[in-house]
């Protein structure tokens, strides 16, 4: 028996079955191919290797979406010069080794990271276009697979806001804050109750603290 147009029923049903089977096989091939690729030892895992296809796009899209959802709101104008000086002290101890100081070259360690740690006092690396809440989210939570740790267990709430305000105003800091960011000036801001600070490395040693 023929349907309208001369098409046999079996032919249409077979086409649907083939489509469904092809769809299922396609869903199975993708994860299987990814597994084989990773197990083959060809995946770029060293910091010097080029990123995998779509790696940067997927990572940035996921990060920006999460931050937009969770970043707290705070007016940058509410931070005083004293807050910025305290933020500079926190930055010197915990961040400068990776993210650099004003007018200073990037450390060799930061150049060996993937992705490279942005130099927050340079035109290319500044985050002054971000809200202070966005930077606070990054300081508090860290960013997976980037080398950026979360400081929620190492710094107090006020310290995280102060250092976030500092980098949010990296292009317009008061003289006292800039003075606290000079090379060799290391100040340790008092931690909040119950918070642990990351100690500065002794003179003559290589700092091991994350940014």
C-alpha positions in Angstrom: 0.0 0.0 0.0 1.3 3.4 -0.9 0.8 6.7 0.9 0.0 9.9 -0.8 2.9 10.9 -3.0 3.9 7.2 -3.6 6.0 6.9 -0.4 5.9 3.5 1.3 5.2 3.5 5.1 8.3 1.3 5.7 10.6 3.9 4.1 9.4 6.7 6.3 9.7 4.6 9.5 13.1 3.5 8.4 14.3 7.0 8.0 13.0 7.9 11.5 14.8 4.9 13.0 18.1 5.8 11.2 17.8 9.4 12.4 17.3 8.2 16.0 20.2 5.7 15.8 22.4 8.3 14.3 21.6 10.8 17.1 22.3 8.2 19.8 25.6 7.2 18.1 26.6 10.9 17.8 26.0 11.4 21.6 28.1 8.4 22.4 31.0 9.2 20.0 31.6 12.7 21.4 32.4 11.7 25.0 34.2 8.6 23.8 36.4 10.7 21.5 37.1 13.2 24.2 38.1 10.3 26.6 40.4 8.8 24.0 42.0 12.2 23.3 42.7 12.8 27.0 44.0 9.3 27.6 46.3 9.6 24.6 48.4 12.2 26.4 47.8 14.8 23.7 45.7 17.2 25.8 47.6 20.5 26.6 48.1 20.4 30.3 51.4 22.3 30.6 51.2 26.1 31.1 53.3 26.6 27.9 50.9 24.7 25.7 48.2 26.4 23.6 44.7 26.1 24.9 42.3 23.5 23.7 39.7 24.6 21.1 36.9 26.7 22.7 38.7 26.4 26.1 39.0 30.2 26.6 35.6 31.0 25.3 33.9 28.4 27.5 35.9 29.3 30.6 35.2 33.1 30.2 31.5 32.6 29.4 31.0 30.4 32.5 33.0 32.8 34.7 31.3 35.9 33.6 27.9 34.4 33.9 28.6 33.2 37.5 30.1 36.5 38.6 27.1 38.4 37.1 24.8 36.2 39.2 26.7 36.4 42.5 28.9 39.5 42.6 27.9 41.8 45.5 27.2 45.5 45.0 29.1 48.2 46.8 29.9 51.8 46.0 33.6 52.4 45.4 33.3 56.0 46.7 32.6 54.6 50.2 36.2 53.5 50.6 38.5 56.0 52.3 42.2 56.7 51.6 42.9 54.7 54.8 41.0 51.7 53.3 43.2 51.9 50.2 46.4 52.0 52.2 45.3 48.9 54.1 44.4 47.3 50.8 47.9 48.1 49.5 49.3 46.3 52.6 47.2 43.3 51.8 48.1 43.4 48.2 51.9 43.6 48.9 51.7 40.5 51.1 49.3 38.3 49.1 49.0 39.6 45.5 52.1 41.5 44.2 54.2 38.4 43.5 51.8 37.4 40.7 49.9 40.6 39.8 52.8 43.0 40.0 53.5 46.5 41.4 53.2 49.9 39.7 56.0 50.6 37.3 57.7 47.2 37.9 58.2 44.3 35.5 56.1 41.2 35.9 57.7 38.4 37.9 59.1 35.4 36.1 56.6 33.2 38.0 53.6 35.1 36.6 54.9 34.7 33.1 55.0 30.9 33.6 51.3 30.7 34.6 48.4 29.7 32.3 46.5 31.8 31.9 49.1 34.5 32.8 48.3 36.5 35.9 47.1 40.0 34.7 49.4 42.8 35.8 46.9 45.0 37.6 48.8 48.3 37.3 49.3 48.2 33.6 47.0 49.4 30.8 46.5 45.8 29.5 45.9 44.2 32.9 44.0 46.7 34.9 40.5 45.8 36.1 39.4 49.4 36.8 36.5 48.9 34.3 35.0 46.2 36.6 32.9 47.0 39.6 34.5 46.6 43.0 32.0 43.8 43.7 33.3 41.8 40.7 36.8 42.0 41.9 35.7 41.1 45.4 34.0 38.0 44.1 37.3 36.9 42.5 39.3 37.6 45.6 36.8 35.8 47.8 36.2 32.8 45.6 39.2 32.4 43.4 39.0 31.1 39.8 39.3 27.4 39.1 42.2 26.1 36.9 43.8 29.6 36.7 46.1 29.7 39.7 44.0 32.3 41.4 43.1 31.1 44.9 40.1 32.1 46.9 41.1 34.2 50.0 38.0 33.6 52.1 39.9 31.5 54.6 43.1 33.7 54.6 41.7 37.2 54.8 39.0 39.0 56.6 35.9 40.4 54.9 37.1 44.0 55.3 40.6 43.1 54.0 39.1 41.5 50.8 37.0 44.6 50.2 39.9 46.9 50.8 42.2 45.1 48.4 39.4 44.9 45.8 38.9 48.7 46.1 42.6 49.2 45.7 42.8 47.5 42.3 39.5 49.0 41.2 41.2 52.4 41.7 44.5 51.3 40.3 44.6 54.2 37.9 43.6 56.8 40.5 45.2 56.1 43.9 46.2 58.6 46.6 49.9 59.1 47.3 49.8 57.2 50.5 48.5 54.1 48.8 51.1 54.4 46.0 53.8 54.8 48.6 52.6 51.5 50.3 52.9 49.8 46.9 56.6 50.6 46.4 58.9 47.6 46.0 60.3 46.4 49.3 57.5 47.9 51.3 55.7 45.0 53.0 52.9 45.8 55.4 50.7 43.2 57.0 47.1 44.4 57.7 45.6 43.1 60.9 43.3 40.1 60.1 39.7 39.9 61.1 38.9 37.7 64.1 39.3 34.0 63.1 41.0 34.8 59.8 44.4 33.5 58.9 46.9 35.7 57.0 49.4 34.4 54.5 52.8 35.4 55.9 55.3 37.3 53.8 58.4 35.3 52.7 61.6 36.0 54.7 64.1 38.3 53.1 66.3 36.5 50.5 63.8 33.7 49.8 61.4 33.2 46.9 57.8 33.9 47.9 55.5 30.9 47.6 52.2 32.6 48.3 49.6 32.5 45.6 48.1 35.7 44.1 
